[in-house]
Amino acid sequence: MVRTMIKRRIRRSIRSGVATFALAAVVSAADFEVDFPAVKDGRPCHSVAVPAEDGTLLVAVVLSGADASQPVLKSGGEPVPVKVIGHDPVSRLCFMRPESPVTPGKLSWERKTPASPGIELVSGSQRARTSGWVKQVGTKVLPLALLHVNFDGQVPAPGSPLLTARGQLAAVVFQQVSGANSAYALPVEALHRVRRDVVKSGDLVRGWLGLSLRAEIPTPQVTRVAVGSPADKVGIRANDVILQIGERAVADYADSANAFFYLAPGEPVKIRLLRGADSIEVVVTPVEAPAREGAAR
């Protein structure tokens, strides 16, 4: 039986106009912990499991080398029967359904993570602060942008919640940065995006426009449009420069990769383009990504 969740009081302080966040301020969010065994030649992973708003699901982070299909969930040190609903190998998010639902409404989720850098975080006596978005590590462009969070103490476990001053989930810790008191965190909109699909099919279903861009070109310029694709049908052309996808401004290839992660099949999205000296706007409806398209978006 999953024990009743208790919410701690979250204090709000504003310093220099920066909104305050609380880290793991909800006891219930830290009550659920899950261990994933190692795959062959891999390594096991330990994660905090965060409850969804309706209490029917928990979400955890499964780092590379661990087996997402065999979670061992505990609450207060006691085993809790759980079933894996779906796992996204890109974001590393794993959604699980406990045998006994968690009390609903104890942890609400923001729609999206506040974009401003410098958000202060609090965890008991520990303080931390975000330092902005990470879109690329070395030469590798990430499939979605992560928050970089600096801590003044030990970095919490993957899956640990980052909460707003109102106690709403804004992000979860993804992975510690090697040799530093900092970590990358997954924004709450990534949790929403993955949850949308895994509860239906067990997998994240990627939206496809039929566009190709090249990572080595700093400008997010379309290099190819697949014939008959959603992008082709609304008149997007090669050499168009992407300025915005939905609510997300696009300044480089990494921005476009992040925006493409959130595309959902069947959900129309507004795209703003630069064609020569003209700014144009189109509305395109992504379809399910065909496996043969490889790097095309």
NORMOGI-V156561 format. One line per field, one symbol per residue. burial: b if it has 16 or more other C-alpha atoms within 10 Angstrom, else e. A space follows every 50 residues. Layout:
BEGIN
burial = ???
END
This chain:
BEGIN
burial = ebeebeeeebeeeeeeeebbbbbbbbebbbbbbbbbbbeeeeebbbbbbb bbbebbbbbbbbbbbbbbbebbbbbeeeebebbbbbbbeebbbbbbbbee ebbeebbbbbeebeeeebbbbbbeeebbbbbbbbbeeeeebbbbbbbbbb beeebbbbbbbbbbbebbbbbbbbbbeeeebbbbbbbbbbbbbbbbbbbe ebbbbbbbbbbbbebeeebbbbebbbeebbbbeeebbbbbbbbbbbeeeb ebbbbbbbbbbbbbbeeebebbbbbeeeeebeebbbbebeeeeeebb
END
